[in-house]
Structures are given as C-alpha cells and as structure tokens.
Amino acid sequence: MTFLQGLTTLFEIGMAVALFWCFFNEDKLIAFERKLFAILRRKKLKVVHTSYSTANTVRQ
C-alpha cells in the first residue's frame, strides 16, 4: 500500500466515523452549524467609527 492509498483509506474511515457520529448526534451537529454560520456572518459585518455622532451635530 502506497502512502497516497493509506491517506485515502484513513480519509474514508474518518468520513464513515463522522457519518455515524452525525447520525446519532444530529442535534449537536445542527448547533455546530448554526454557530459556524453565525461566526461567518459576523465576520462580514464591519463597524464604522465616526468622529462625530449625529446626536452632537443636531441641536435641540
């Protein structure tokens, strides 16, 4: 067995184990996906800092 075949076999075994784990722990997988998507959405948002706020420029 060559090195590449060994890596392929390990990858296939890992995928089978992950599939069975996900089958029995579906709730944990869904929670992980939601957390991951929230992190990805949060990275897209940018905070804009201004030197003047609108409350200070408007006289009441």
C-alpha positions, 0 to 999 in steps of 0.5 A, a space after each residue: 500500500 502506497 502512502 497516497 492509498 493509506 491517506 485515502 483509506 484513513 480519509 474514508 474511515 474518518 468520513 464513515 466515523 463522522 457519518 455515524 457520529 452525525 447520525 446519532 448526534 444530529 442535534 449537536 451537529 445542527 448547533 455546530 452549524 448554526 454557530 459556524 454560520 453565525 461566526 461567518 456572518 459576523 465576520 462580514 459585518 464591519 463597524 464604522 467609527 465616526 468622529 462625530 455622532 449625529 446626536 452632537 451635530 443636531 441641536 435641540 
